[in-house]
Amino acid sequence: MNTTKLVVPDISCDHCKTSIESATQALAGVSSSEVDIPSKTVTLSFQPAEVDLETIVDAIEEQGYEVAE
């Protein structure tokens, strides 16, 4: 199990939180996804054998949010 924190500068409201959490939790291999609005971060736990970080980032970006480098 890997845990990582991504910075998503455009997070600003509950809609952002719901959208990102729903998209990432729908991915096979993601066991948890928690958006923190004040810090503009997404903390994820995932199985790297089932899903890679690039796929997770793509899922967030498909919702219209850019992930910072």
LINKAZI-V624825 format. One record per pair of residues at least 6 apart in sequence whose C-alpha atoms are under 6 Angstrom apart, sorted by sequence separation. I is the first residue (numbers start at 1). GAP is how many residues later the second one is. D is the distance in whole Angstrom. If there is no record, write none. Layout:
i: (I I)
gap: (GAP GAP)
d: (D D)
This chain:
i: (35 35 34 34 33 33 21 32 32 31 31 30 29 17 29 29 29 12 11 9 8 7 8 7 6 6 5 5 4 4 20 3 3 2 2 1 1 8 7 8 7)
gap: (6 7 8 9 10 11 12 12 13 14 15 16 17 18 18 21 22 25 29 31 32 33 33 34 35 36 37 38 39 40 40 41 42 43 44 45 46 59 60 60 61)
d: (6 4 6 5 6 5 6 6 5 6 5 4 5 6 5 5 5 6 5 6 5 6 6 5 5 5 6 4 6 5 6 5 4 6 5 6 5 5 6 6 5)
